Amino acid sequence: MSRKSFVLYTEWEDAFDGQPNDIAGELIKAIFDYVRTEEMPQTDNTVVNAMFSIFKPAIDRNIGKYDAAIKQRKEAALKSAESRKHQANDRKRTSTVSVSDSVSVSDTLSLNGESVREGTNKVFDLQSIKEQLLSDEIWKESVCMQSTLGVSFISMLPDQLDKFIAYIVSIGEEQSISNISDAKRRFTYWWQNHGRKEVQDENKQVYTVPN
């Protein structure tokens, strides 16, 4: 399958920066070749091979999600075409339904895992946000990196999600979260502007200077 996009995580930047330009260049070419052909890169460079093996699981996960989304869109297009044909027959009309073999993929389909866009008018079930976010391993890795607290943020995440949901409810903006992508975006904004400051304030120690 020919793929027109894939996710390159920002947290990989440090790994690239730590290598000479020739190694970094060879590695990114290997990643592009693998996404396009799904064949392991042919390189004798042990550093490139080692780094690629680290990135490969995340690349494979997102390739699978991308391919599944494409398949789902094609199946939906075929079902829609069949439905229109039956409706036309019921009305005793002659119509020709044409189904294109190529299904365009919107920018809401990406290897970032991120997913097929849900209805924008739908109010997202706030009670399911925490469960869905905590089950998304790729998102958890990314948000830990963005938190500046590293892996220690994993243990804090359930409590921070509860505080985030309580904040959204308190300001009456439940309607602003219509899908899981909205929830991820709003959580990042809330953490950067509210959650992180609260955690920093809780961790501050007050020292008393003796007379």
N, C-alpha and C positions, 0 to 999 in steps of 0.2 A: 504494500500500500504506500502510495506517495503522500508524504506528510509535508504540510506547508509551514508548520511551526512546532516548536517544542519549548519547554521551560528550562531556562538556565538560571539557577538559584543565586541570589546575591551573596548568600553565605559562602559560596565557593570562591568568592573573589580573593580571600586571603590565601587560599591554596594556589591560585594562579599567580598572585603577586609574589609569592615566595619562590617562584621558578624563573629561570632565564627566559628571555623572549622566545628562543627557538623551542624550548620545551613546552612553554605555554601555547605557542602556535601549533605545534604538533598535536597537543592534547585536544585543543578545540576542533581541529580538523578531524581527529579520530571520533569525537562526539558527534559531529555533523554526519560523518559517514555511517556511524552506527544507527542513528535515528532514521536515515534514509534507507539503509539496506538491511538493518538488523544483523549484520555480519560483524563478528569481532574484528577490531582494527588489526592490521598486519604491521606491527612495528617491533623493532628489536630494542627499543629504548625501554629499559626496565622501569625508569621513573614514570614514563607515560603510561605504561601498562599498570603499574601499581595505583596511580591516581585514577585512571579510568575504572579500575575495579571498584574503587570507593564510590564513584559517581553512578555506576551502572545500575544498582538496585532502584535508585530514585528515578532514573531515566526509564527503566523498564515499567515501573508502576504507572508513570504518566503516559507512556505509549499505550499501555493497556486501556487506560481510561479514555484516551483520545479515540482509539479504534472502536471501543464500545459505544461511544457517543455517536460516531459516524454511522455505525450500524443501526443504532436506534433511530437516528434521523431518517435513514433510508427506509426502514420498515414503516415509520410513521407516514412518510410520503406515499408509500404504496397503499397503506390502509386508507388514507385520505382520498386517494384516487379511486379506489374501489367503492368507497362510500358515495362519492359524487356520481359514479356510474349507476349505482343502484337507485339513487334518488331520481336520476334522469329517466331510468326505465319505468319507475313507478308513475311518473308523470306522462308516460308515453311519448317521450321526446327522444330524438336521436341526437346523441352527442358523442363526441370523440374526446376521450380523456387521454392526454399524453403525459407520460411520466418520464422525466429526465433521468438518465443514468447517473448523472453527476449531481450530488447534493451539496449546495454551498453550506459552509460552516461559518457561523457568526463568530464575532470576537469573544462571545461568552463561552466558546469551546476552546480549551487550551490544555496543554500537558501539565499547566499549574493547578491541573486539578482542580482546577476550578471546574464547573459543570454546566449542563444545559440550563439556560436561564429559566427560572420559574416565573409564574405570572406576576407582573409588577403590581397588580391590584390586590393580590392576596396578602392577608395579614399573617405574618409568620407566627407559628406557635412558640411563644417564648419559653414554654416549659421544655421544649425539645432542643433548644439551642445548646444548652450545656452538654447534653448527651452526644449530640452530633459533633460538636467541636472537639470534645475529648476523645472521640473515636477517630479523628482525622490526624494520623501520625505525622504526615508531611506538614500540616499547618502547625502542629505543636512544636516541631523542630524549628520552623521558621519564626514563630512568635517568641520562642525562648531566645533565639539569636537577637531578635529586635528588642527584647526587654532589657538588654545590657546586664542581666543577672545570670545568664548562662543556664546550665542544666538545673540549677537550684530553683528556677522558676517553675519547673514541672510540678513540684510538690505544692506550689502556691496557686497554680492555675485554677483548680476547682473553686477555691474560695474567691479568687479574683473574678471568675465568671459569675458567681452569685452576686457579687457587688456590682458588676457591670449590668446585669439584668435588672437589679433593684434600681440602679441609676436611670436606666431607660424608662422604667415604669414610673419613677418619681417625676420625671420631666414630661410625661405623657407623650412620648415619641414611639410607642409600640408600632404605629402605622408606618414608621420610616423603615422598618425591617421587614421586607417582603420575601427574602430568601436567605440562604446560608451565606452567600457572598456578602450581602449587606451586613450580616451579623459579624463576619470577620473584619470587615472594614471599620465598622463602628467600634468594635472592641479595641482595635489598634489605636484609633483616635482617642477613645476613653482612657486607655492605659497611658498614653503619652501625655495627656493633659490632666488626668485626675489620679488614676490608680498608682502610677509610679511615685508621684509626689506624696501620696498617703503612706505608701510603704516606706519611703525615705524618712518621712516625719516619725513614723513608728519606730524606726531603727536608730533615731538620733539619741545620743547619750548626753545627759546634762552633767557637766563637771562643776563642782563648787571649789572656788579658790579659797584656801584657808586664810584666816586673818593673820 
